[in-house]
Amino acid sequence: MTGVRVFRQPFWLRLLAGFTGLAVVLAAGGIDSGGWLAVLGPLGGAVAIALAVRNWHLRVEVGSDLRLVNTLRTVRIPWPEVKRFGYDRGLWVQVVDGRQLDVSAFSQAPGQLSSATRRGEAVARELERIRKRRR
C-alpha cells in the first residue's frame, strides 16, 4: 500500500515495554523451586515474550482503509464505515452500526502520565481530521 500513514507509540516507549517483558522472562527463569512454579515460570515467560512482541506491533494504519493492529487481532474498517474517533479511557473508533472499537496502541493505563494522555488525544484529533477529509 502506498501513502499509508502509521500512528504508534514512540520508539522509546515500545522499547521500555519490551525490556519489561524481558525482565519478567528473566525473573521467571530464575525460579529455582520445583513443583508448579517450575512449570508456571517458563510458561509465564513465554506469555510475557509473546505480549512484548505483539506490543511492539500495535499501531493504527491510515491508507485506503483504516487498520487497527490491536493486541489480539487486526481490524480493517473501510472509511465509509468510520463514524468518528475519540479519546476518553483510551483511543477508540466508532463505526456506523454504533459499535465502538478500542485501539490497543493508545489505550489508557491506570496512573499513566499526562503526556501519554495528551499524545492519545492528539492522535484522536488527527485521525478525526483525516476522517473528515475522506468524506
C-alpha positions in Angstrom: 0.0 0.0 0.0 1.4 3.4 -0.9 0.5 6.5 1.1 0.0 4.7 4.4 0.3 6.8 7.5 1.1 4.9 10.7 0.3 6.0 14.3 2.0 4.2 17.1 3.6 4.8 20.5 7.1 6.4 20.4 10.1 4.0 19.9 11.4 4.5 23.5 8.1 3.5 25.0 7.8 0.4 22.9 11.4 -0.5 23.8 10.6 0.0 27.5 7.7 -2.4 27.2 10.0 -4.9 25.6 12.5 -4.6 28.4 9.7 -5.1 30.9 8.8 -8.3 29.2 12.4 -9.4 29.2 12.6 -8.7 32.9 9.6 -10.9 33.5 11.2 -13.7 31.5 14.5 -13.4 33.4 12.6 -13.4 36.7 10.6 -16.5 35.6 13.8 -18.2 34.5 15.3 -17.6 37.9 12.7 -19.6 39.8 14.6 -22.4 41.2 11.8 -24.2 43.1 10.2 -27.4 42.0 6.5 -28.2 41.8 4.1 -25.9 40.0 6.5 -23.0 40.0 8.8 -24.9 37.7 6.1 -25.2 35.1 4.5 -21.8 35.7 7.7 -19.8 35.5 8.7 -20.7 31.9 5.0 -20.6 30.8 4.7 -17.1 32.2 8.0 -16.1 30.5 6.6 -17.4 27.1 3.4 -15.3 27.6 5.5 -12.3 28.5 7.6 -12.6 25.4 4.5 -13.1 23.2 2.9 -9.9 24.7 6.1 -7.9 24.3 6.4 -8.8 20.6 2.7 -8.1 20.0 3.0 -4.8 21.9 5.8 -3.8 19.5 3.5 -4.1 16.6 0.5 -2.2 17.9 -0.5 0.6 15.6 -3.1 2.4 13.5 -2.6 2.4 9.8 -4.4 5.0 7.7 -4.5 4.4 3.9 -7.2 3.3 1.5 -8.9 1.9 4.6 -8.3 2.1 8.4 -6.4 -0.8 10.1 -6.3 -1.2 13.8 -3.5 -3.6 14.8 -4.6 -4.4 18.3 -3.3 -6.9 20.9 -5.4 -9.9 19.9 -6.5 -9.1 16.4 -6.2 -6.7 13.4 -9.3 -5.0 12.3 -9.8 -3.5 8.8 -12.5 -0.8 8.5 -13.4 0.8 5.2 -13.6 4.6 5.5 -17.3 4.9 4.8 -18.0 2.8 7.9 -16.0 5.0 10.2 -18.3 7.4 12.1 -15.9 9.2 14.4 -12.8 8.9 16.6 -12.4 9.9 20.3 -10.3 9.6 23.4 -11.6 9.2 26.9 -10.4 6.0 28.6 -8.2 5.5 25.5 -8.4 5.9 21.8 -11.5 4.5 20.1 -13.2 4.5 16.8 -17.0 4.4 16.4 -18.4 2.7 13.3 -21.7 3.5 11.6 -23.5 0.5 13.2 -22.9 2.0 16.6 -20.0 -0.3 17.8 -17.1 1.3 19.5 -13.7 -0.3 18.9 -10.8 0.4 21.3 -7.4 1.0 19.9 -4.8 -1.0 21.9 -1.9 1.2 20.7 -3.3 4.1 22.6 -5.2 2.5 25.5 -5.2 4.3 28.8 -3.4 2.7 31.7 -4.3 3.5 35.4 -2.0 6.2 36.6 -0.5 6.9 33.2 1.4 10.2 32.8 -0.4 13.2 31.4 2.0 13.2 28.4 0.6 9.8 27.4 -3.0 11.2 27.6 -2.0 14.3 25.5 -0.4 12.0 22.9 -3.5 9.9 22.7 -5.8 12.9 22.4 -3.6 14.4 19.7 -3.8 11.2 17.7 -7.6 11.1 18.1 -7.8 14.7 16.8 -5.5 14.0 13.8 -7.5 10.8 12.9 -10.7 12.8 13.1 -9.3 15.4 10.8 -8.3 12.7 8.3 -11.8 11.1 8.6 -13.4 14.4 7.8 -11.2 14.9 4.7 -12.1 11.5 3.5 -15.8 12.2 3.4 
